[in-house]
């Protein structure tokens, strides 16, 4: 409710001071009495209109802060009204500020949502609307784009190595992700270690099996592995030993009988 400053003697100095003091302290509900005659009436009406405009603008800004900042309703703006002159410019500047703050956040959210869906082709535009992002906005946008680029490179290299080694049988493939550090480097190193271990194991098995096929039963598979691969290596070695023993027995019997 508006606080009406009463006076029965027109707008004397003390009345104006009381009104202006309330205004200066942020009491936008203060009003001078209506119905004053002559110049006092016009002054009171003008001052009341000024403080009323400030009150409406303050209410609009509070609403905007609540809806955009706390509720996340990023499409909200200061509502157009009977704003003219500097009032209109202030409203436009406030709405432009919100737009400039919201637009990069919306773009960043769009790209992150795309990454979450597995779409690594998206990026944050660094010059939306022809205006380059600067300061924290520019740094954040570039950081997001770098993150997506790293993910894309890593995904492409892992896919390539998996296809070459696992599908095409081209052993020895390694992921080559440039300029990485931290977890990205750890992941790349682990993928390459896995590929190298698989290559060593498969080549070792191929070497022993080829030797057996050529009649060389002295070869053994030696790999630093555990689990099922270790069991496979032991099975191959046991098979080779069994074949060697069998060959010795057959050769001995054939020599003795023949």
Buried (B, 14 or more C-beta within 10 A) or exposed (E): EEEBBEBEEBBEEEBBEBBEEBBEEEBBEBBBBEEBEEEBBEBBBEBBEEBBBBBBBEEBBEEBEEBBEEEEEBEBBBEEEEBEEEBEEBBBEBBEEBEEBBBBEBBBEEBBEBBEEEEBEBBBBBEBEEEEBEEEBBEBBBEBBEBBEBBBBBEEBBEBBBEBBEEEEEBEBBBEBEEBEEEBEEBBEEBBEBBBBBBBBBEBBEEBBEBBEEEEBEBBBEBEBEEEBEEBBEEBBEBBEEEBEEEEEEEEEEEEEE
